[in-house]
Amino acid sequence: MKTILDVRDLSYQSLFSHCTFSLIENQVTVLVGPNRSGKTVLSKILSGLIPTKEMIFFENKSLDSIDSREKQKNFFFLFQDASFPFRFFRVQEELSFYFSYVKLQEEEIQEVLEKVKKQFGLTPLLKKNPNELTLFQKIRLYFALAVILKPKIFLLDHVFEMVSPQEKEILYRDIYFLKQEKMTIFITSSKLEHALVGDKVLILHQGNILLEGSPFEVLKEDGILNKIGLDLPFFVDLSVKLQYYNLVDTIYLTQEKLVNALWKSD
């Protein structure tokens, strides 16, 4: 496994003190922490939007030494506190504009366009104003733009907190699709249930990484998580305990899915 972004002893204002972690290429990393623990600030530091002289390395090069053009090429981000930077009045025009950033033959453009239209449900939206889409539709359009640009790192700040449970399930599948497109994805959240979409989970507490590991490794530490104000949803907690005894092979968010899994294993 190759490290693509390496954070070493990050200290910033009163938020972080010698915070250390890394992102592995083509993995999904989910950072979970209590409200106001600095998750959004950390994402902005990693994207270069907040300049810092700290020890942060992208592909073994100091992030501080990389020029803005290279950062724009390699980093794509969506922040909870930022509006979507759409430029045009039709989704079709927005997509076409982003294709102008990449060097593709016409047949390749059509292939990618068909792929993102199908994956992100864009076909009925092509003539609509992107600024008038629902929040869920805007997020999926933004995912499509990421597929076109192919950044090496895609940072998503609290994106799952923005949508309904049904929409969230669709975004989970979209994240898997983005991973298949060879992106390294960094997601921040205040809710432990969103850790399930990750290959690796980081728990942020008082400026440092308190826990790190796979979703199962982290979520089974429910005593530690509860102490810092992070509560496992009931069926996640139950799934973790059942998985420990080999009664289920994954973690489930809902009663229906957990019961079905138990029936199948009976």
C-alpha positions in Angstrom: 0.0 0.0 0.0 1.3 3.4 -1.0 1.0 6.5 1.2 -0.2 9.4 -0.9 -0.7 12.0 1.9 1.3 12.1 5.1 0.6 14.3 8.0 3.3 14.5 10.6 3.0 16.2 14.0 0.4 18.8 12.7 -0.1 21.6 15.2 -2.5 24.4 14.3 -3.9 27.1 16.6 -5.6 25.4 19.5 -7.2 22.7 17.3 -4.4 20.3 16.7 -1.4 19.3 18.7 1.2 16.9 17.0 -1.6 15.2 15.0 -0.2 12.4 12.8 -1.9 10.2 10.2 -1.7 9.2 6.6 -3.9 8.6 3.6 -3.3 5.4 1.6 -3.7 5.7 -2.2 -7.0 4.5 -3.5 -8.5 4.0 -0.1 -11.5 5.7 1.5 -10.6 7.3 4.9 -13.3 8.5 7.2 -12.4 11.0 9.9 -15.1 11.1 12.7 -15.0 13.5 15.6 -17.3 15.5 17.9 -18.8 18.8 16.7 -16.3 21.6 16.7 -13.3 19.3 16.9 -11.7 20.8 13.8 -12.6 18.4 11.1 -13.5 21.0 8.4 -10.4 23.0 9.3 -8.3 19.9 8.9 -9.8 19.2 5.4 -9.0 22.8 4.4 -5.4 22.4 5.6 -5.1 19.2 3.6 -6.5 20.8 0.4 -4.1 23.7 0.7 -7.0 26.2 1.3 -5.5 27.0 4.7 -1.8 27.5 4.1 0.5 26.1 6.7 4.2 25.4 7.1 3.5 22.1 9.0 4.9 18.8 8.0 2.3 17.6 5.4 3.6 15.7 2.4 1.7 14.9 -0.9 3.5 12.1 -2.8 6.6 12.8 -0.7 6.6 16.5 -1.6 5.9 19.2 1.0 2.4 20.4 0.5 3.6 23.9 1.1 6.0 23.7 -1.8 3.4 22.7 -4.4 2.1 25.5 -6.5 -1.6 26.3 -6.8 -2.0 24.8 -10.3 -0.7 21.4 -9.2 -3.0 21.5 -6.1 -6.0 22.2 -8.3 -5.0 19.3 -10.5 -4.6 16.8 -7.7 -7.1 17.9 -5.1 -10.9 18.3 -5.4 -13.1 19.2 -2.5 -16.6 19.8 -1.3 -17.1 21.6 2.0 -20.3 21.7 4.1 -19.9 25.5 4.6 -19.3 26.4 0.9 -21.7 26.8 -1.9 -21.3 24.8 -5.1 -19.2 26.7 -7.6 -21.4 26.0 -10.6 -20.7 28.4 -13.5 -23.4 27.7 -16.1 -27.2 27.6 -16.3 -27.4 24.0 -17.6 -26.0 20.8 -16.2 -24.9 19.8 -19.8 -22.9 23.0 -20.1 -21.3 22.5 -16.7 -20.2 19.0 -17.7 -18.8 20.2 -21.0 -16.8 23.0 -19.2 -15.0 20.5 -17.0 -14.1 18.3 -20.0 -12.2 21.3 -21.3 -9.7 20.8 -18.4 -8.8 17.2 -19.5 -7.1 15.9 -22.6 -9.4 13.4 -24.1 -10.4 12.3 -27.6 -14.0 13.0 -28.6 -14.9 9.3 -28.3 -13.4 9.2 -24.8 -15.4 12.2 -23.8 -18.6 10.6 -24.9 -17.7 7.4 -23.0 -17.0 9.3 -19.8 -20.1 11.4 -20.2 -22.4 8.4 -20.7 -20.8 6.7 -17.6 -21.4 9.7 -15.3 -24.9 10.3 -16.6 -25.8 6.7 -15.8 -24.0 6.5 -12.4 -25.2 9.8 -11.0 -28.7 10.0 -12.5 -27.9 13.0 -14.6 -29.8 12.2 -17.9 -33.1 13.9 -16.8 -31.2 16.9 -15.4 -29.1 17.9 -18.4 -31.2 20.9 -19.3 -31.8 22.1 -15.7 -29.9 24.9 -13.9 -27.4 23.2 -11.6 -28.0 25.9 -9.0 -31.7 24.9 -8.8 -31.1 21.2 -8.2 -31.9 19.6 -4.9 -28.9 19.3 -2.6 -28.7 15.6 -3.2 -28.6 16.2 -7.0 -25.9 18.9 -6.6 -23.7 16.5 -4.7 -24.1 13.8 -7.3 -23.3 16.3 -10.1 -20.2 17.3 -8.1 -19.2 13.6 -8.0 -19.6 13.5 -11.8 -17.3 16.5 -12.1 -14.7 14.7 -10.0 -14.9 11.6 -12.3 -14.2 13.9 -15.3 -11.2 15.7 -13.6 -9.8 12.6 -11.9 -8.1 14.3 -9.0 -5.8 12.1 -6.9 -7.5 13.1 -3.7 -11.2 14.0 -3.2 -12.1 15.6 0.2 -15.7 15.5 1.3 -16.7 17.5 4.4 -19.9 16.3 6.2 -21.5 15.3 2.9 -23.6 12.5 4.4 -25.2 14.9 7.0 -26.7 16.9 4.2 -29.1 14.2 2.9 -31.9 11.9 3.8 -31.2 8.3 4.9 -32.4 7.0 1.5 -30.2 9.4 -0.4 -27.3 8.6 1.9 -27.5 4.9 0.8 -27.1 6.0 -2.8 -24.2 8.2 -1.9 -22.5 5.3 -0.2 -22.7 3.4 -3.5 -21.4 6.5 -5.3 -18.4 6.6 -3.0 -17.5 3.0 -4.0 -17.8 4.0 -7.6 -15.4 6.9 -7.1 -13.0 4.6 -5.4 -13.1 2.4 -8.5 -12.1 5.4 -10.5 -8.8 5.4 -8.7 -9.4 8.3 -6.3 -8.2 8.5 -2.7 -11.2 9.8 -0.7 -11.1 11.6 2.6 -14.5 12.1 4.3 -15.3 14.0 7.5 -18.3 13.3 9.7 -19.7 13.8 13.2 -21.6 10.5 13.1 -20.1 7.0 13.6 -22.5 5.3 11.2 -20.7 7.0 8.3 -17.5 5.2 9.2 -18.9 2.1 7.5 -18.1 3.5 4.0 -14.4 3.7 4.8 -11.5 1.3 4.4 -9.9 3.1 7.3 -11.5 5.2 10.1 -9.8 7.9 12.2 -11.3 9.2 15.4 -10.3 12.8 16.2 -10.4 13.9 19.8 -8.7 16.9 21.4 -6.4 17.6 18.5 -5.1 14.1 18.0 -6.1 10.8 16.4 -7.4 8.8 19.3 -8.3 5.6 17.3 -7.3 4.3 13.9 -8.1 1.2 12.0 -10.8 -0.6 10.0 -14.4 0.2 10.7 -14.8 -3.0 12.8 -11.6 -2.4 14.7 -12.7 1.2 15.6 -16.4 0.6 16.2 -15.8 -2.2 18.6 -14.2 0.3 21.0 -17.6 1.5 22.0 -16.5 2.3 25.6 -13.9 4.8 24.4 -16.2 6.2 21.8 -19.0 6.8 24.2 -16.7 8.6 26.6 -15.9 11.3 24.0 -19.5 11.7 23.0 -19.7 9.5 19.9 -22.6 7.0 20.2 -23.0 4.0 18.0 -26.4 3.6 16.4 -28.1 0.6 18.1 -27.9 -1.8 15.1 -24.3 -0.9 14.4 -23.5 -1.6 18.0 -25.4 -4.9 17.9 -23.7 -5.9 14.6 -20.3 -5.3 16.0 -21.0 -7.5 19.0 -22.5 -10.3 16.7 -19.6 -10.0 14.3 -17.2 -10.6 17.3 -18.9 -14.0 17.8 -18.9 -14.7 14.0 -22.7 -14.6 13.8 -22.6 -11.9 11.1 -19.9 -11.1 8.6 -20.4 -7.3 8.4 -22.0 -4.3 10.1 -25.6 -3.4 9.5 -27.4 -0.1 9.9 -31.0 -1.3 10.0 -33.0 -3.9 11.8 -34.3 -5.4 8.5 -30.8 -6.0 7.1 -29.5 -7.4 10.4 -32.5 -9.8 10.8 -32.1 -11.0 7.2 -28.4 -11.7 7.7 -29.2 -13.7 10.9 -31.9 -15.7 9.1 -29.4 -16.6 6.3 -26.8 -17.7 8.8 -29.2 -19.9 10.7 
